[in-house]
Amino acid sequence: MLLACMFIAPVPTLSAEDYTPLLRVTAKNVYLTAGQENQIEIELKNTGSFSVYEIEALLSVPTTTPGISVIDQAHKVFNEIEGGKTKRYNPTLYVDRDTPLGPYTLTYQVSYLKKYKLGTTQPASVTVQLGVVVQNVSKPLVRLNVEVEDPHLKAGAEGTISVVVENIGEEPVYEIDASITSTSPYVAVLQDARRTHDALGPNASITYQPTIAVSRSAPLGVYTLTAAVSYKDGDGQSYHETFTLSMNIESVEAAQTTVVLSGFKSKPETIKPGDTLTLN
């Protein structure tokens, strides 16, 4: 009698956990200051019960988010994140000083290999938007500002404007050298185009008054001057900045008429008080 024996091997089954997304992305320290570098924290948590491998993350700034750039750790790689474990790292962002305050988004892409209980692996990837908020603007340690006061002049005349050089930083600056120039054929800087100063403390300012000549043929409107200023900080580091100064030509100076007599004849030649005199 032939006995046939049949061994039934257990059929492997897959649980929902095998297909559940594993990595959870969280961003912290997302409140940024314009005008300086900022560090945020990105957390990758493996919410599954088995490891993921070859994790590669890329942080980028969309074209719709101007003024913010990733200057360090935009690309990050981890060999493995075990089940239930977390990896953290700190990318550095730079926010331009002129970036408007408010919320912005960054793009975060992460790819990895999932290893199932059966021993097989499968690539996976996810893209998420991370929110950051520019909440204030830093005060620069070293910076000057140049403005013009009462910039109203007349065509066909000379006039003065007040140029204010102010230290808006938190440290003194030294060897200040400021000058203004004109590129317009209708406007010329005649006197006091340049001013030097030994030192300027925080929140302090100096004012000087260049003399400006405006051609009588200049069309009425707004004209610009270029202000260039160089200075040094306490460590001797040199800085150079340029500013655009606006001024208004709003009217034309009235022309003056002068009559010069080179010779004349009178009738009668001899006159007495009370007589009428005719000049030819």
For each residue, the residues with C-beta under 8 A, 3 or more apart:
1:
2:
3:
4:
5:
6:
7:
8:
9:
10:
11:
12: 118
13:
14: 18 19 116 118
15: 18 117
16: 19 20
17: 20 48 49
18: 14 15 116 117 118
19: 14 16
20: 16 17 47 48
21: 24 47 124 126
22: 46 47 48 52 112 114 124
23: 44 45 46 47 52 55 81 110 112 126
24: 21 44 45 47
25: 42 43 44 108 110 126 128 130
26: 42 43 45
27: 30 40 41 42 43 108 130 131 132
28: 40 41 42 43
29: 38 39 40 41
30: 27 40 130 131 132 133
31: 132 133 135
32: 38 40 68 93 95 132 133 134 135
33: 36 38 95 134 135 136 137 138
34: 67 95 96 97 98 99 101 134 136 137 138
35: 95 96 97 137 138 139 140
36: 33 94 95 138
37: 71 92 93 94
38: 29 32 33 92 93 94 95
39: 29 90 91 92 93
40: 27 28 29 30 32 90 91 93 132
41: 27 28 29 88 89 90
42: 25 26 27 28 57 59 76 88 89 90 91 108 130
43: 25 26 27 28 86 87 88
44: 23 24 25 55 57 78 81 86 87 88 110
45: 23 24 26 85 86
46: 22 23 51 52 81 82 83 84 85 86
47: 20 21 22 23 24 84
48: 17 20 22 52 83 84 114
49: 17 83 84
50: 83 114 115 116 117
51: 46 80 81 82 83 115
52: 22 23 46 48 55 80 81 112 113 114 115 124
53: 79 80 112 113 115 121
54: 77 79 111 112 113
55: 23 44 52 77 78 79 80 81 87 110 111 112
56: 75 76 77 110 111 112
57: 42 44 75 76 77 78 108 109 110
58: 74 75 108 109 110
59: 42 70 73 74 75 76 91 106 107 108 130
60: 70 74 106 107 108 109
61: 65 68 69 70 106 107
62: 65 105 106 107
63: 66
64: 105
65: 61 62 68 104 105 106
66: 63 96 99
67: 34 95 96 98 99 100 134
68: 32 61 65 93 94 95 96 99 104 106 132 134
69: 61 93 94
70: 59 60 61 73 74 91 92 93 106
71: 37 74 92 93 94
72: 91 92
73: 59 70 76 89 90 91 92
74: 58 59 60 70 71 91
75: 56 57 58 59
76: 42 56 57 59 73 89 91
77: 54 55 56 57
78: 44 55 57 81 87
79: 53 54 55
80: 51 52 53 55
81: 23 44 46 51 52 55 78 85 86 87 112
82: 46 51 85
83: 46 48 49 50 51
84: 46 47 48 49
85: 45 46 81 82
86: 43 44 45 46 81
87: 43 44 55 78 81
88: 41 42 43 44
89: 41 42 73 76
90: 39 40 41 42 73
91: 39 40 42 59 70 72 73 74 76
92: 37 38 39 70 71 72 73
93: 32 37 38 39 40 68 69 70 71 132
94: 36 37 38 68 69 71
95: 32 33 34 35 36 38 67 68 99 134
96: 34 35 66 67 68 99
97: 34 35 137 138 140
98: 34 67
99: 34 66 67 68 95 96 134
100: 67 134
101: 34 134 135 136 137
102: 133 134
103: 131 132 133 134
104: 65 68 131 132 133 134
105: 62 64 65 129 130 131 132
106: 59 60 61 62 65 68 70 129 130 131 132
107: 59 60 61 62 127 129 130
108: 25 27 42 57 58 59 60 127 128 129 130
109: 57 58 60 125 126 127
110: 23 25 44 55 56 57 58 125 126 127
111: 54 55 56 123 124 125
112: 22 23 52 53 54 55 56 81 123 124 125
113: 52 53 54 121 122 123 124
114: 22 48 50 52 121 122 123 124
115: 50 51 52 53 119 120 121
116: 14 18 50 119 120 121 122
117: 15 18 50
118: 12 14 18
119: 115 116
120: 115 116
121: 53 113 114 115 116
122: 113 114 116
123: 111 112 113 114
124: 21 22 52 111 112 113 114
125: 109 110 111 112
126: 21 23 25 109 110
127: 107 108 109 110
128: 25 108
129: 105 106 107 108
130: 25 27 30 42 59 105 106 107 108
131: 27 30 103 104 105 106
132: 27 30 31 32 40 68 93 103 104 105 106
133: 30 31 32 102 103 104
134: 32 33 34 67 68 95 99 100 101 102 103 104
135: 31 32 33 101
136: 33 34 101
137: 33 34 35 97 101
138: 33 34 35 36 97
139: 35 168 169 170
140: 35 97 143 168 169 170
141: 169 170 171 233
142: 169 170 171 173 233 237 239
143: 140 167 168 169 241
144: 165 166 167 168 169 173 176 200 229 231 239 241
145: 165 166 168 243
146: 163 164 165 166 178 227 229 241 243 245
147: 163 164 166 243 245
148: 151 161 162 163 164 225 245 246 247
149: 161 162 163 164 207
150: 161 162
151: 148 161 245 246 247 248
152: 247 248 250
153: 157 159 161 212 214 247 248 249 250
154: 157 159 214 249 250 251 252 253
155: 186 214 215 216 217 218 220 249 251 252 253
156: 214 215 216 252 253 255
157: 153 154 213 214 253
158: 190 211 212 213 214
159: 153 154 211 212 214
160: 209 210 211 212
161: 148 149 150 151 153 209 210 212 245 247
162: 148 149 150 207 208 209
163: 146 147 148 149 178 180 195 207 208 209 210 227 245
164: 146 147 148 149 205 206 207
165: 144 145 146 176 178 195 197 200 205 206 207 208 229
166: 144 145 146 147 203 204 205
167: 143 144 172 173 200 201 202 203 204 205
168: 139 140 143 144 145 203
169: 139 140 141 142 143 144 173 202
170: 139 140 141 142 202
171: 141 142 202 233 234
172: 167 199 200 201 202 234
173: 142 144 167 169 176 199 200 231 232 233 239
174: 198 199 200 231 232 233 234
175: 196 198 199 230 231 232
176: 144 165 173 196 197 198 199 200 206 229 230 231
177: 194 196 229 230 231
178: 146 163 165 194 195 196 197 208 227 228 229
179: 193 194 195 227 228 229
180: 163 189 193 210 225 226 227 228 245
181: 189 193 225 226 228
182: 187 188 189 212 223 225 226
183: 226
184: 187 218 223 224
185: 215
186: 155 214 215 217 218 219 223 249
187: 182 184 212 213 214 215 218 223 225
188: 182 212 213
189: 180 181 182 193 210 211 212 225
190: 158 193 210 211 212 213
191: 210 211
192: 195 208 209 210 211
193: 179 180 181 189 190 210
194: 177 178 179
195: 163 165 178 179 192 206 208
196: 175 176 177 178
197: 165 176 178 200 206
198: 174 175 176
199: 172 173 174 175 176
200: 144 165 167 172 173 174 176 197 204 205 206 231
201: 167 172 204
202: 167 169 170 171 172
203: 166 167 168
204: 166 167 200 201
205: 164 165 166 167 200
206: 164 165 176 195 197 200
207: 149 162 163 164 165
208: 162 163 165 178 192 195
209: 160 161 162 163 192
210: 160 161 163 180 189 190 191 192 193
211: 158 159 160 189 190 191 192
212: 153 158 159 160 161 182 187 188 189 190 225 247
213: 157 158 187 188 190
214: 153 154 155 156 157 158 159 186 187 218 249
215: 155 156 185 186 187 218
216: 155 156 252 253
217: 155 186
218: 155 184 186 187 214 215 223 249
219: 186 249
220: 155 249 250 251 252
221: 248 249
222: 246 247 248 249
223: 182 184 186 187 218 246 247 248 249
224: 184 244 245 246 247
225: 148 180 181 182 187 189 212 244 245 247
226: 180 181 182 183 242 243 244 245
227: 146 163 178 179 180 242 243 244 245
228: 178 179 180 181 240 241 242 243
229: 144 146 165 176 177 178 179 240 241 242 243
230: 175 176 177 238 239 240 241
231: 144 173 174 175 176 177 200 238 239
232: 173 174 175 236 237 238 239
233: 141 142 171 173 174 236 237 239
234: 171 172 174
235:
236: 232 233
237: 142 232 233
238: 230 231 232
239: 142 144 173 230 231 232 233
240: 228 229 230
241: 143 144 146 228 229 230
242: 226 227 228 229
243: 145 146 147 226 227 228 229
244: 224 225 226 227
245: 146 147 148 151 161 163 180 224 225 226 227
246: 148 151 222 223 224
247: 148 151 152 153 161 212 222 223 224 225
248: 151 152 153 221 222 223
249: 153 154 155 186 214 218 219 220 221 222 223
250: 152 153 154 220
251: 154 155 220
252: 154 155 156 216 220
253: 154 155 156 157 216
254:
255: 156
256:
257:
258:
259:
260:
261: 264
262:
263:
264: 261 279 280
265: 279 280
266: 269 271 277 278 279 280
267: 277 278 280
268: 271 275
269: 266
270:
271: 266 268 275 277
272: 275
273:
274:
275: 268 271 272
276:
277: 266 267 271
278: 266 267
279: 264 265 266
280: 264 265 266 267
